[in-house]
Amino acid sequence: MIEWEPDVPRWEQVANVIRQRIAEGTYAPRTRVPSVMQLVDEYGIAQATAQKVLSNLRDEGLIYTSPGLGSFVSVPK
């Protein structure tokens, strides 16, 4: 579980964890990242918050979504 920082939005804190795991190779390119429901279960956040995490990471180009399959780590360019 994560220790929440009171002045940082929760979606940003969870996104930072995912970013770190991508950078460390815990989530390798083309591997699946946790789904919305997995993020809800793991971090105790709302579904909308979990969706914002994935949406932000997608906007940054760190992950991509394949409809019906999930979200995956992008291949570095």
PDB file of N, CA, C and O in Angstrom:
ATOM      1  N   MET A   1       0.841  -1.188   0.000  1.00  0.00           N
ATOM      2  CA  MET A   1       0.000   0.000   0.000  1.00  0.00           C
ATOM      3  C   MET A   1       0.880   1.243   0.000  1.00  0.00           C
ATOM      4  O   MET A   1       2.031   1.206   0.436  1.00  0.00           O
ATOM      5  N   ILE A   2       0.342   2.301  -0.478  1.00  0.00           N
ATOM      6  CA  ILE A   2       1.076   3.552  -0.626  1.00  0.00           C
ATOM      7  C   ILE A   2       0.757   4.479   0.554  1.00  0.00           C
ATOM      8  O   ILE A   2      -0.368   4.499   1.055  1.00  0.00           O
ATOM      9  N   GLU A   3       1.758   5.239   0.984  1.00  0.00           N
ATOM     10  CA  GLU A   3       1.511   6.281   1.986  1.00  0.00           C
ATOM     11  C   GLU A   3       1.168   7.545   1.221  1.00  0.00           C
ATOM     12  O   GLU A   3       2.004   8.094   0.504  1.00  0.00           O
ATOM     13  N   TRP A   4      -0.069   8.003   1.377  1.00  0.00           N
ATOM     14  CA  TRP A   4      -0.552   9.140   0.607  1.00  0.00           C
ATOM     15  C   TRP A   4       0.051  10.445   1.083  1.00  0.00           C
ATOM     16  O   TRP A   4       0.098  10.722   2.282  1.00  0.00           O
ATOM     17  N   GLU A   5       0.516  11.252   0.127  1.00  0.00           N
ATOM     18  CA  GLU A   5       0.984  12.597   0.419  1.00  0.00           C
ATOM     19  C   GLU A   5      -0.235  13.515   0.347  1.00  0.00           C
ATOM     20  O   GLU A   5      -0.923  13.530  -0.674  1.00  0.00           O
ATOM     21  N   PRO A   6      -0.520  14.275   1.395  1.00  0.00           N
ATOM     22  CA  PRO A   6      -1.757  15.054   1.445  1.00  0.00           C
ATOM     23  C   PRO A   6      -1.871  16.161   0.400  1.00  0.00           C
ATOM     24  O   PRO A   6      -2.985  16.536   0.033  1.00  0.00           O
ATOM     25  N   ASP A   7      -0.759  16.690  -0.086  1.00  0.00           N
ATOM     26  CA  ASP A   7      -0.811  17.824  -1.011  1.00  0.00           C
ATOM     27  C   ASP A   7      -0.703  17.430  -2.484  1.00  0.00           C
ATOM     28  O   ASP A   7      -0.667  18.298  -3.356  1.00  0.00           O
ATOM     29  N   VAL A   8      -0.653  16.126  -2.765  1.00  0.00           N
ATOM     30  CA  VAL A   8      -0.522  15.653  -4.149  1.00  0.00           C
ATOM     31  C   VAL A   8      -1.753  14.802  -4.472  1.00  0.00           C
ATOM     32  O   VAL A   8      -2.100  13.902  -3.708  1.00  0.00           O
ATOM     33  N   PRO A   9      -2.417  15.085  -5.605  1.00  0.00           N
ATOM     34  CA  PRO A   9      -3.604  14.291  -5.951  1.00  0.00           C
ATOM     35  C   PRO A   9      -3.273  12.793  -6.010  1.00  0.00           C
ATOM     36  O   PRO A   9      -2.190  12.399  -6.443  1.00  0.00           O
ATOM     37  N   ARG A  10      -4.213  11.983  -5.573  1.00  0.00           N
ATOM     38  CA  ARG A  10      -3.970  10.535  -5.530  1.00  0.00           C
ATOM     39  C   ARG A  10      -3.694   9.966  -6.908  1.00  0.00           C
ATOM     40  O   ARG A  10      -2.845   9.087  -7.055  1.00  0.00           O
ATOM     41  N   TRP A  11      -4.408  10.462  -7.936  1.00  0.00           N
ATOM     42  CA  TRP A  11      -4.161   9.924  -9.277  1.00  0.00           C
ATOM     43  C   TRP A  11      -2.709  10.150  -9.675  1.00  0.00           C
ATOM     44  O   TRP A  11      -2.099   9.296 -10.318  1.00  0.00           O
ATOM     45  N   GLU A  12      -2.152  11.302  -9.292  1.00  0.00           N
ATOM     46  CA  GLU A  12      -0.775  11.623  -9.646  1.00  0.00           C
ATOM     47  C   GLU A  12       0.205  10.723  -8.892  1.00  0.00           C
ATOM     48  O   GLU A  12       1.222  10.309  -9.447  1.00  0.00           O
ATOM     49  N   GLN A  13      -0.099  10.422  -7.637  1.00  0.00           N
ATOM     50  CA  GLN A  13       0.767   9.558  -6.846  1.00  0.00           C
ATOM     51  C   GLN A  13       0.786   8.141  -7.423  1.00  0.00           C
ATOM     52  O   GLN A  13       1.844   7.518  -7.514  1.00  0.00           O
ATOM     53  N   VAL A  14      -0.381   7.637  -7.809  1.00  0.00           N
ATOM     54  CA  VAL A  14      -0.446   6.294  -8.402  1.00  0.00           C
ATOM     55  C   VAL A  14       0.246   6.300  -9.764  1.00  0.00           C
ATOM     56  O   VAL A  14       0.975   5.363 -10.089  1.00  0.00           O
ATOM     57  N   ALA A  15       0.027   7.341 -10.559  1.00  0.00           N
ATOM     58  CA  ALA A  15       0.695   7.442 -11.857  1.00  0.00           C
ATOM     59  C   ALA A  15       2.211   7.442 -11.676  1.00  0.00           C
ATOM     60  O   ALA A  15       2.930   6.846 -12.478  1.00  0.00           O
ATOM     61  N   ASN A  16       2.699   8.107 -10.630  1.00  0.00           N
ATOM     62  CA  ASN A  16       4.140   8.126 -10.356  1.00  0.00           C
ATOM     63  C   ASN A  16       4.671   6.730 -10.047  1.00  0.00           C
ATOM     64  O   ASN A  16       5.783   6.386 -10.450  1.00  0.00           O
ATOM     65  N   VAL A  17       3.891   5.931  -9.339  1.00  0.00           N
ATOM     66  CA  VAL A  17       4.294   4.554  -9.046  1.00  0.00           C
ATOM     67  C   VAL A  17       4.401   3.760 -10.345  1.00  0.00           C
ATOM     68  O   VAL A  17       5.375   3.037 -10.555  1.00  0.00           O
ATOM     69  N   ILE A  18       3.403   3.896 -11.212  1.00  0.00           N
ATOM     70  CA  ILE A  18       3.415   3.169 -12.486  1.00  0.00           C
ATOM     71  C   ILE A  18       4.598   3.645 -13.343  1.00  0.00           C
ATOM     72  O   ILE A  18       5.297   2.829 -13.944  1.00  0.00           O
ATOM     73  N   ARG A  19       4.818   4.963 -13.398  1.00  0.00           N
ATOM     74  CA  ARG A  19       5.965   5.507 -14.151  1.00  0.00           C
ATOM     75  C   ARG A  19       7.280   4.903 -13.648  1.00  0.00           C
ATOM     76  O   ARG A  19       8.138   4.509 -14.439  1.00  0.00           O
ATOM     77  N   GLN A  20       7.422   4.837 -12.325  1.00  0.00           N
ATOM     78  CA  GLN A  20       8.639   4.285 -11.731  1.00  0.00           C
ATOM     79  C   GLN A  20       8.796   2.812 -12.104  1.00  0.00           C
ATOM     80  O   GLN A  20       9.895   2.363 -12.425  1.00  0.00           O
ATOM     81  N   ARG A  21       7.700   2.069 -12.061  1.00  0.00           N
ATOM     82  CA  ARG A  21       7.778   0.645 -12.402  1.00  0.00           C
ATOM     83  C   ARG A  21       8.129   0.448 -13.875  1.00  0.00           C
ATOM     84  O   ARG A  21       8.822  -0.508 -14.224  1.00  0.00           O
ATOM     85  N   ILE A  22       7.660   1.340 -14.732  1.00  0.00           N
ATOM     86  CA  ILE A  22       8.033   1.269 -16.149  1.00  0.00           C
ATOM     87  C   ILE A  22       9.521   1.581 -16.298  1.00  0.00           C
ATOM     88  O   ILE A  22      10.238   0.871 -17.003  1.00  0.00           O
ATOM     89  N   ALA A  23       9.984   2.637 -15.638  1.00  0.00           N
ATOM     90  CA  ALA A  23      11.396   3.039 -15.722  1.00  0.00           C
ATOM     91  C   ALA A  23      12.328   1.947 -15.198  1.00  0.00           C
ATOM     92  O   ALA A  23      13.410   1.738 -15.746  1.00  0.00           O
ATOM     93  N   GLU A  24      11.913   1.254 -14.145  1.00  0.00           N
ATOM     94  CA  GLU A  24      12.733   0.195 -13.544  1.00  0.00           C
ATOM     95  C   GLU A  24      12.683  -1.105 -14.332  1.00  0.00           C
ATOM     96  O   GLU A  24      13.512  -1.991 -14.128  1.00  0.00           O
ATOM     97  N   GLY A  25      11.706  -1.220 -15.237  1.00  0.00           N
ATOM     98  CA  GLY A  25      11.560  -2.455 -16.002  1.00  0.00           C
ATOM     99  C   GLY A  25      10.625  -3.467 -15.366  1.00  0.00           C
ATOM    100  O   GLY A  25      10.464  -4.573 -15.882  1.00  0.00           O
ATOM    101  N   THR A  26      10.007  -3.105 -14.252  1.00  0.00           N
ATOM    102  CA  THR A  26       9.023  -3.997 -13.638  1.00  0.00           C
ATOM    103  C   THR A  26       7.899  -4.261 -14.635  1.00  0.00           C
ATOM    104  O   THR A  26       7.418  -5.386 -14.767  1.00  0.00           O
ATOM    105  N   TYR A  27       7.489  -3.203 -15.334  1.00  0.00           N
ATOM    106  CA  TYR A  27       6.551  -3.330 -16.450  1.00  0.00           C
ATOM    107  C   TYR A  27       7.364  -3.086 -17.715  1.00  0.00           C
ATOM    108  O   TYR A  27       7.679  -1.943 -18.047  1.00  0.00           O
ATOM    109  N   ALA A  28       7.697  -4.144 -18.407  1.00  0.00           N
ATOM    110  CA  ALA A  28       8.517  -4.062 -19.617  1.00  0.00           C
ATOM    111  C   ALA A  28       7.668  -3.635 -20.812  1.00  0.00           C
ATOM    112  O   ALA A  28       6.443  -3.743 -20.770  1.00  0.00           O
ATOM    113  N   PRO A  29       8.307  -3.151 -21.878  1.00  0.00           N
ATOM    114  CA  PRO A  29       7.560  -2.792 -23.076  1.00  0.00           C
ATOM    115  C   PRO A  29       6.684  -3.949 -23.562  1.00  0.00           C
ATOM    116  O   PRO A  29       7.082  -5.113 -23.544  1.00  0.00           O
ATOM    117  N   ARG A  30       5.496  -3.586 -23.989  1.00  0.00           N
ATOM    118  CA  ARG A  30       4.474  -4.516 -24.513  1.00  0.00           C
ATOM    119  C   ARG A  30       3.856  -5.416 -23.444  1.00  0.00           C
ATOM    120  O   ARG A  30       3.089  -6.320 -23.777  1.00  0.00           O
ATOM    121  N   THR A  31       4.172  -5.189 -22.167  1.00  0.00           N
ATOM    122  CA  THR A  31       3.508  -5.962 -21.118  1.00  0.00           C
ATOM    123  C   THR A  31       2.353  -5.153 -20.556  1.00  0.00           C
ATOM    124  O   THR A  31       2.345  -3.923 -20.609  1.00  0.00           O
ATOM    125  N   ARG A  32       1.394  -5.862 -20.024  1.00  0.00           N
ATOM    126  CA  ARG A  32       0.174  -5.229 -19.518  1.00  0.00           C
ATOM    127  C   ARG A  32       0.440  -4.502 -18.206  1.00  0.00           C
ATOM    128  O   ARG A  32       1.183  -4.978 -17.348  1.00  0.00           O
ATOM    129  N   VAL A  33      -0.178  -3.355 -18.075  1.00  0.00           N
ATOM    130  CA  VAL A  33      -0.172  -2.636 -16.799  1.00  0.00           C
ATOM    131  C   VAL A  33      -1.499  -2.945 -16.109  1.00  0.00           C
ATOM    132  O   VAL A  33      -2.430  -3.424 -16.758  1.00  0.00           O
ATOM    133  N   PRO A  34      -1.602  -2.682 -14.816  1.00  0.00           N
ATOM    134  CA  PRO A  34      -2.847  -2.995 -14.114  1.00  0.00           C
ATOM    135  C   PRO A  34      -4.064  -2.299 -14.739  1.00  0.00           C
ATOM    136  O   PRO A  34      -3.985  -1.171 -15.225  1.00  0.00           O
ATOM    137  N   SER A  35      -5.162  -3.004 -14.706  1.00  0.00           N
ATOM    138  CA  SER A  35      -6.428  -2.458 -15.215  1.00  0.00           C
ATOM    139  C   SER A  35      -7.014  -1.468 -14.204  1.00  0.00           C
ATOM    140  O   SER A  35      -6.508  -1.319 -13.092  1.00  0.00           O
ATOM    141  N   VAL A  36      -8.069  -0.809 -14.611  1.00  0.00           N
ATOM    142  CA  VAL A  36      -8.768   0.121 -13.704  1.00  0.00           C
ATOM    143  C   VAL A  36      -9.144  -0.608 -12.418  1.00  0.00           C
ATOM    144  O   VAL A  36      -8.875  -0.116 -11.322  1.00  0.00           O
ATOM    145  N   MET A  37      -9.757  -1.765 -12.548  1.00  0.00           N
ATOM    146  CA  MET A  37     -10.211  -2.479 -11.350  1.00  0.00           C
ATOM    147  C   MET A  37      -9.037  -2.975 -10.502  1.00  0.00           C
ATOM    148  O   MET A  37      -9.143  -3.023  -9.276  1.00  0.00           O
ATOM    149  N   GLN A  38      -7.931  -3.342 -11.132  1.00  0.00           N
ATOM    150  CA  GLN A  38      -6.756  -3.751 -10.361  1.00  0.00           C
ATOM    151  C   GLN A  38      -6.185  -2.568  -9.577  1.00  0.00           C
ATOM    152  O   GLN A  38      -5.750  -2.724  -8.436  1.00  0.00           O
ATOM    153  N   LEU A  39      -6.189  -1.384 -10.199  1.00  0.00           N
ATOM    154  CA  LEU A  39      -5.723  -0.191  -9.493  1.00  0.00           C
ATOM    155  C   LEU A  39      -6.654   0.145  -8.328  1.00  0.00           C
ATOM    156  O   LEU A  39      -6.194   0.519  -7.249  1.00  0.00           O
ATOM    157  N   VAL A  40      -7.960   0.011  -8.548  1.00  0.00           N
ATOM    158  CA  VAL A  40      -8.941   0.250  -7.482  1.00  0.00           C
ATOM    159  C   VAL A  40      -8.659  -0.674  -6.305  1.00  0.00           C
ATOM    160  O   VAL A  40      -8.626  -0.236  -5.156  1.00  0.00           O
ATOM    161  N   ASP A  41      -8.458  -1.953  -6.598  1.00  0.00           N
ATOM    162  CA  ASP A  41      -8.207  -2.936  -5.538  1.00  0.00           C
ATOM    163  C   ASP A  41      -6.871  -2.705  -4.837  1.00  0.00           C
ATOM    164  O   ASP A  41      -6.793  -2.777  -3.610  1.00  0.00           O
ATOM    165  N   GLU A  42      -5.818  -2.429  -5.612  1.00  0.00           N
ATOM    166  CA  GLU A  42      -4.486  -2.298  -5.039  1.00  0.00           C
ATOM    167  C   GLU A  42      -4.316  -1.027  -4.210  1.00  0.00           C
ATOM    168  O   GLU A  42      -3.659  -1.042  -3.169  1.00  0.00           O
ATOM    169  N   TYR A  43      -4.916   0.082  -4.679  1.00  0.00           N
ATOM    170  CA  TYR A  43      -4.676   1.367  -4.024  1.00  0.00           C
ATOM    171  C   TYR A  43      -5.877   1.913  -3.258  1.00  0.00           C
ATOM    172  O   TYR A  43      -5.760   2.927  -2.569  1.00  0.00           O
ATOM    173  N   GLY A  44      -7.023   1.257  -3.369  1.00  0.00           N
ATOM    174  CA  GLY A  44      -8.211   1.731  -2.662  1.00  0.00           C
ATOM    175  C   GLY A  44      -8.710   3.068  -3.192  1.00  0.00           C
ATOM    176  O   GLY A  44      -9.228   3.888  -2.435  1.00  0.00           O
ATOM    177  N   ILE A  45      -8.552   3.283  -4.490  1.00  0.00           N
ATOM    178  CA  ILE A  45      -8.993   4.530  -5.110  1.00  0.00           C
ATOM    179  C   ILE A  45     -10.294   4.303  -5.875  1.00  0.00           C
ATOM    180  O   ILE A  45     -10.681   3.162  -6.126  1.00  0.00           O
ATOM    181  N   ALA A  46     -10.951   5.371  -6.236  1.00  0.00           N
ATOM    182  CA  ALA A  46     -12.187   5.288  -7.012  1.00  0.00           C
ATOM    183  C   ALA A  46     -11.872   4.903  -8.458  1.00  0.00           C
ATOM    184  O   ALA A  46     -10.759   5.113  -8.941  1.00  0.00           O
ATOM    185  N   GLN A  47     -12.867   4.338  -9.137  1.00  0.00           N
ATOM    186  CA  GLN A  47     -12.690   3.963 -10.539  1.00  0.00           C
ATOM    187  C   GLN A  47     -12.325   5.168 -11.397  1.00  0.00           C
ATOM    188  O   GLN A  47     -11.473   5.067 -12.280  1.00  0.00           O
ATOM    189  N   ALA A  48     -12.966   6.307 -11.142  1.00  0.00           N
ATOM    190  CA  ALA A  48     -12.673   7.520 -11.918  1.00  0.00           C
ATOM    191  C   ALA A  48     -11.223   7.943 -11.723  1.00  0.00           C
ATOM    192  O   ALA A  48     -10.581   8.416 -12.661  1.00  0.00           O
ATOM    193  N   THR A  49     -10.705   7.777 -10.515  1.00  0.00           N
ATOM    194  CA  THR A  49      -9.313   8.111 -10.233  1.00  0.00           C
ATOM    195  C   THR A  49      -8.387   7.169 -10.996  1.00  0.00           C
ATOM    196  O   THR A  49      -7.402   7.607 -11.591  1.00  0.00           O
ATOM    197  N   ALA A  50      -8.701   5.890 -10.980  1.00  0.00           N
ATOM    198  CA  ALA A  50      -7.890   4.899 -11.698  1.00  0.00           C
ATOM    199  C   ALA A  50      -7.927   5.168 -13.202  1.00  0.00           C
ATOM    200  O   ALA A  50      -6.908   5.030 -13.879  1.00  0.00           O
ATOM    201  N   GLN A  51      -9.078   5.547 -13.725  1.00  0.00           N
ATOM    202  CA  GLN A  51      -9.188   5.869 -15.146  1.00  0.00           C
ATOM    203  C   GLN A  51      -8.328   7.079 -15.488  1.00  0.00           C
ATOM    204  O   GLN A  51      -7.717   7.132 -16.555  1.00  0.00           O
ATOM    205  N   LYS A  52      -8.282   8.047 -14.583  1.00  0.00           N
ATOM    206  CA  LYS A  52      -7.461   9.236 -14.806  1.00  0.00           C
ATOM    207  C   LYS A  52      -5.986   8.866 -14.829  1.00  0.00           C
ATOM    208  O   LYS A  52      -5.227   9.428 -15.618  1.00  0.00           O
ATOM    209  N   VAL A  53      -5.564   7.936 -13.985  1.00  0.00           N
ATOM    210  CA  VAL A  53      -4.177   7.468 -13.983  1.00  0.00           C
ATOM    211  C   VAL A  53      -3.816   6.932 -15.368  1.00  0.00           C
ATOM    212  O   VAL A  53      -2.826   7.356 -15.966  1.00  0.00           O
ATOM    213  N   LEU A  54      -4.619   6.002 -15.871  1.00  0.00           N
ATOM    214  CA  LEU A  54      -4.322   5.382 -17.155  1.00  0.00           C
ATOM    215  C   LEU A  54      -4.425   6.386 -18.295  1.00  0.00           C
ATOM    216  O   LEU A  54      -3.620   6.357 -19.225  1.00  0.00           O
ATOM    217  N   SER A  55      -5.409   7.268 -18.226  1.00  0.00           N
ATOM    218  CA  SER A  55      -5.576   8.282 -19.260  1.00  0.00           C
ATOM    219  C   SER A  55      -4.358   9.194 -19.326  1.00  0.00           C
ATOM    220  O   SER A  55      -3.876   9.517 -20.412  1.00  0.00           O
ATOM    221  N   ASN A  56      -3.864   9.606 -18.169  1.00  0.00           N
ATOM    222  CA  ASN A  56      -2.697  10.483 -18.120  1.00  0.00           C
ATOM    223  C   ASN A  56      -1.461   9.786 -18.679  1.00  0.00           C
ATOM    224  O   ASN A  56      -0.711  10.379 -19.454  1.00  0.00           O
ATOM    225  N   LEU A  57      -1.249   8.543 -18.293  1.00  0.00           N
ATOM    226  CA  LEU A  57      -0.089   7.791 -18.784  1.00  0.00           C
ATOM    227  C   LEU A  57      -0.184   7.572 -20.292  1.00  0.00           C
ATOM    228  O   LEU A  57       0.828   7.588 -20.993  1.00  0.00           O
ATOM    229  N   ARG A  58      -1.406   7.369 -20.785  1.00  0.00           N
ATOM    230  CA  ARG A  58      -1.634   7.219 -22.226  1.00  0.00           C
ATOM    231  C   ARG A  58      -1.324   8.538 -22.944  1.00  0.00           C
ATOM    232  O   ARG A  58      -0.678   8.542 -23.992  1.00  0.00           O
ATOM    233  N   ASP A  59      -1.784   9.647 -22.379  1.00  0.00           N
ATOM    234  CA  ASP A  59      -1.516  10.964 -22.964  1.00  0.00           C
ATOM    235  C   ASP A  59      -0.015  11.261 -23.021  1.00  0.00           C
ATOM    236  O   ASP A  59       0.452  11.943 -23.934  1.00  0.00           O
ATOM    237  N   GLU A  60       0.730  10.751 -22.054  1.00  0.00           N
ATOM    238  CA  GLU A  60       2.181  10.943 -22.021  1.00  0.00           C
ATOM    239  C   GLU A  60       2.910  10.015 -22.986  1.00  0.00           C
ATOM    240  O   GLU A  60       4.104  10.183 -23.230  1.00  0.00           O
ATOM    241  N   GLY A  61       2.193   9.038 -23.535  1.00  0.00           N
ATOM    242  CA  GLY A  61       2.803   8.091 -24.454  1.00  0.00           C
ATOM    243  C   GLY A  61       3.515   6.936 -23.778  1.00  0.00           C
ATOM    244  O   GLY A  61       4.216   6.168 -24.437  1.00  0.00           O
ATOM    245  N   LEU A  62       3.342   6.802 -22.457  1.00  0.00           N
ATOM    246  CA  LEU A  62       3.997   5.702 -21.730  1.00  0.00           C
ATOM    247  C   LEU A  62       3.275   4.373 -21.912  1.00  0.00           C
ATOM    248  O   LEU A  62       3.892   3.309 -21.863  1.00  0.00           O
ATOM    249  N   ILE A  63       1.966   4.444 -22.122  1.00  0.00           N
ATOM    250  CA  ILE A  63       1.178   3.233 -22.331  1.00  0.00           C
ATOM    251  C   ILE A  63       0.258   3.449 -23.526  1.00  0.00           C
ATOM    252  O   ILE A  63       0.029   4.576 -23.964  1.00  0.00           O
ATOM    253  N   TYR A  64      -0.259   2.342 -24.037  1.00  0.00           N
ATOM    254  CA  TYR A  64      -1.283   2.387 -25.075  1.00  0.00           C
ATOM    255  C   TYR A  64      -2.364   1.389 -24.697  1.00  0.00           C
ATOM    256  O   TYR A  64      -2.114   0.430 -23.966  1.00  0.00           O
ATOM    257  N   THR A  65      -3.552   1.621 -25.197  1.00  0.00           N
ATOM    258  CA  THR A  65      -4.675   0.744 -24.882  1.00  0.00           C
ATOM    259  C   THR A  65      -5.095  -0.005 -26.126  1.00  0.00           C
ATOM    260  O   THR A  65      -5.228   0.574 -27.205  1.00  0.00           O
ATOM    261  N   SER A  66      -5.301  -1.280 -25.966  1.00  0.00           N
ATOM    262  CA  SER A  66      -5.808  -2.120 -27.036  1.00  0.00           C
ATOM    263  C   SER A  66      -7.219  -2.548 -26.632  1.00  0.00           C
ATOM    264  O   SER A  66      -7.377  -3.326 -25.691  1.00  0.00           O
ATOM    265  N   PRO A  67      -8.247  -2.051 -27.327  1.00  0.00           N
ATOM    266  CA  PRO A  67      -9.626  -2.350 -26.929  1.00  0.00           C
ATOM    267  C   PRO A  67      -9.872  -3.845 -26.741  1.00  0.00           C
ATOM    268  O   PRO A  67      -9.541  -4.668 -27.594  1.00  0.00           O
ATOM    269  N   GLY A  68     -10.456  -4.155 -25.610  1.00  0.00           N
ATOM    270  CA  GLY A  68     -10.782  -5.531 -25.278  1.00  0.00           C
ATOM    271  C   GLY A  68      -9.621  -6.319 -24.687  1.00  0.00           C
ATOM    272  O   GLY A  68      -9.817  -7.427 -24.188  1.00  0.00           O
ATOM    273  N   LEU A  69      -8.425  -5.766 -24.737  1.00  0.00           N
ATOM    274  CA  LEU A  69      -7.257  -6.487 -24.229  1.00  0.00           C
ATOM    275  C   LEU A  69      -6.628  -5.828 -23.004  1.00  0.00           C
ATOM    276  O   LEU A  69      -6.101  -6.521 -22.134  1.00  0.00           O
ATOM    277  N   GLY A  70      -6.676  -4.499 -22.926  1.00  0.00           N
ATOM    278  CA  GLY A  70      -6.109  -3.803 -21.779  1.00  0.00           C
ATOM    279  C   GLY A  70      -5.116  -2.749 -22.190  1.00  0.00           C
ATOM    280  O   GLY A  70      -5.044  -2.363 -23.357  1.00  0.00           O
ATOM    281  N   SER A  71      -4.347  -2.283 -21.217  1.00  0.00           N
ATOM    282  CA  SER A  71      -3.336  -1.250 -21.439  1.00  0.00           C
ATOM    283  C   SER A  71      -1.962  -1.867 -21.296  1.00  0.00           C
ATOM    284  O   SER A  71      -1.725  -2.712 -20.432  1.00  0.00           O
ATOM    285  N   PHE A  72      -1.050  -1.422 -22.170  1.00  0.00           N
ATOM    286  CA  PHE A  72       0.272  -2.012 -22.261  1.00  0.00           C
ATOM    287  C   PHE A  72       1.336  -0.915 -22.286  1.00  0.00           C
ATOM    288  O   PHE A  72       1.066   0.221 -22.677  1.00  0.00           O
ATOM    289  N   VAL A  73       2.546  -1.274 -21.863  1.00  0.00           N
ATOM    290  CA  VAL A  73       3.663  -0.329 -21.877  1.00  0.00           C
ATOM    291  C   VAL A  73       4.079  -0.100 -23.327  1.00  0.00           C
ATOM    292  O   VAL A  73       4.243  -1.045 -24.098  1.00  0.00           O
ATOM    293  N   SER A  74       4.245   1.171 -23.682  1.00  0.00           N
ATOM    294  CA  SER A  74       4.696   1.513 -25.029  1.00  0.00           C
ATOM    295  C   SER A  74       6.154   1.131 -25.211  1.00  0.00           C
ATOM    296  O   SER A  74       6.916   1.053 -24.247  1.00  0.00           O
ATOM    297  N   VAL A  75       6.531   0.894 -26.456  1.00  0.00           N
ATOM    298  CA  VAL A  75       7.912   0.605 -26.789  1.00  0.00           C
ATOM    299  C   VAL A  75       8.644   1.940 -26.904  1.00  0.00           C
ATOM    300  O   VAL A  75       8.185   2.830 -27.621  1.00  0.00           O
ATOM    301  N   PRO A  76       9.785   2.098 -26.202  1.00  0.00           N
ATOM    302  CA  PRO A  76      10.527   3.363 -26.293  1.00  0.00           C
ATOM    303  C   PRO A  76      10.992   3.613 -27.720  1.00  0.00           C
ATOM    304  O   PRO A  76      11.317   2.682 -28.458  1.00  0.00           O
ATOM    305  N   LYS A  77      11.017   4.897 -28.097  1.00  0.00           N
ATOM    306  CA  LYS A  77      11.454   5.249 -29.460  1.00  0.00           C
ATOM    307  C   LYS A  77      12.861   5.755 -29.450  1.00  0.00           C
ATOM    308  O   LYS A  77      13.402   6.100 -30.501  1.00  0.00           O
TER     309      LYS A  77
END
